[in-house]
Amino acid sequence: MLISIIVPIYNVELYLEKCIESIINQTYKNLEIILVDDGSTDSCGKICDEYAKKDNRIKVIHKINGGLSDARNKGMEIAKGKYIGFVDGDDYVASDMYETLYKFSVKNSLDVAMCNVSTVLNDRIIEYKYNSELVTDDKDRIIEEVFVHKGGGIAISVCNKLFKSITLKNLYFEYGKTSEDLFFALKWINNTERFGRIFISKYFYVQRRNSITHLECFSYKILDNIEACEKNLYYVRQFYKKSIPCAEYSFFIACKVDIIRIYDCIDCDKYYNIIKDIQDKLRYNLFKILNNKYINLKSKVGYLILVIDTRLYIYLQNIIWKIRENGH
């Protein structure tokens, strides 16, 4: 069965070859590999073309820069596979990722199969070691698995999943938005009847300080994260009432992450009012945070510090970052 792998690419020349190599060397060979060069100004376009000459499974799209959502949408428009997967151009995958997800999907008649994610920080892999499986047709349980960080981090991402292409029919990522996976999640969940998760890491997320989630200067796109979570929370409150704590959890995480992102900016002091507005959202919901079953005690203490003294929280967060980067 043909699997289409869509790879959006923008100025990641240092990482791209490892990404492509990890895909072309999959143990599952019946692949259509769609490399979408989203107007890269470095050598990414050339690298894509060179690989296309060596492997006839590769198709290359060169387009003007339109962002990650637009690049994925262009790939989806031409994808011919019965299954579709996504890999970001600076990440890579285990050699048996798609064979594992495909067999798991067929065995359990899944619309979407998901694996865990390991974070790669300064070439050090932070692994999440579990060895169990989940299969469900309960939408509330799917939301819980996707919206709540359970070992393996970025579960909301499309990149650690294999979708039946019919599940994504007529669905598109929102153009011009960051946090595109947050905007997209409930769309594919609504189309999913049967979902499965393997609690083994097969996708490797390369965390870079200069990536889209770590900006050198302020951009209002940072706030897309909160907008997406607010929309999801509104929708869940209407249609998936059992999943409200999951959606609230995701919203609280978004607020915390956006404050950290703004403090990562060189001129963050200019945006005190925006930080205060986000801080007020957390303060207003503090009771819900402290009673949310998906937030552990350590994180609840963190939220309290964040609400009381944001600078102290950021200071402590930076210490934790340095410890992680040094591998301790």
Secondary structure, DSSP 8 states (H G I E B T S, - for coil): --EEEEEEESS-HHHHHHHHHHHHT-S---EEEEEEEES-SSSHHHHHHHHHHH-TTEEEEEE----HHHHHHHHHHH---SEEEE--TT-EE-TTHHHHHHHHHHHHT-SEEEEEEEEEETTEEE------EEEE--HHHHHHHHHS--SSS-TT-STTEEEEGGGGTT----TT-SSHHHHHHHHHHHT-S-EEEEEEEEEEEE--TTSTTS-SS--GGGGHHHHHHHHHHHHHHHH-GGGHHHHHHHHHHHHHHHHHHHHHSTTGGGGHHHHHHHHHHHHHTHHHHHT-TTS-HHHHHHHHHHHH-HHHHHHHHHHHHHHHHTT-
